[in-house]
Amino acid sequence: MKRKPLIAGNWKMYKTKDDALAFIYAVNLEVPDKDVVESVICAPAIFLRDLVKREGENLRIGAQNMHYAEEGAFTGEISAAMLKSYGVDYVVIGHSERRAYFNETDETVNLKVLTAVKENITPIICVGESLDTREEGTTDPFVSKQVEKAYLNVSKEDVLKTVIAYEPIWAIGTGRTATPEQANETIQGIRKVMTKLYGAEIADQLRILYGGSVNTKNVESLLATSDIDGALVGGASLDATSFLALVRAAARR
C-alpha cells in the first residue's frame, strides 16, 4: 500500500524567535505539495503562534509535548486545547528525551495520545530501545510493549489519526544510525503489533517513521525500504537547506 511520506523536524530546544522566522520564510514556499509529502516542523511552544501564522499551504506546525489533562493547576504545562486554538496540527509524544529527563512513562504517553486524538491533533508517538536492549536481542518485545501501552483504549476509528516514530535511543544525536535493514525490520515488527491490535488493513495504512541521526546522506536509503514512511529528524531539521533536501527526498520516494 502506498502511504504518503511524512518528514517532521524536531527542533528540540534550539533557535531564537528570529532564527525560527528566518527558517519558515526560507522553506515555506519551497516545500513540496502536501499531497505528495507532509512537511512538519515541531517547534518550541514559545514559537508556535509565530510559525502557525506564517505557515503556507504545504507546511504544518507541531508541538514537542503537551499535557494530557484538559486544564488545571499544572504550572508550565500546555494543553491540547491550547495547541488546537493556535492551529497546531501535530504533537510529538513520548520522545526518549522526555522519558529520560522528565519522567514520561508509557502510561502518560497513552493518556496524551488519547487526549491528542480527541482534540484532532495528530500525535507522533515515539518508541525505541536503548543500546543495552538492542545488544541483548530484546528490541522487538521491548518496542512491542511500548506500542501496546501507547495504544491502550485507542479506538479503531482513531488509529489512523496517529503516527508512530521508531527512534532507537542509541542513535539519537549520536551520529550513529540504525542501518536501513535494522530500522525496517523493527518497523515491520511494529506493524505486526498493530495488525494484532487492529487488523492488517489498518496496520498497512498506518505511517511509521524512523528517527535517529537522519540526515541528507542517509535519508534516501532509509526511505527506500518497504516499511519506513518518513522520518522524525533532529539536528538535520535545523537548517533550512537540509530540511528542504529531506522533504524533497521523501517526495521522490
Secondary structure, DSSP 4 states (H G I P E B T S, - for coil): -----EEEEE--S---HHHHHHHHHHHTTTSPPTTT-EEEEE--GGGHHHHHHH--TTEEEEES--BSSSS-S-TT--BHHHHHHHT--EEEES-HHHHHHS---HHHHHHHHHHHHHTT-EEEEEE---HHHHHHT-HHHHHHHHHHHHTTT--TTTGGG-EEEE--GGGSSSS----HHHHHHHHHHHHHHHHHHH-HHHHHHS-EEE-SS--TTTHHHHHTSSS--EEEESGGGSSHHHHHHHHHHHHT-
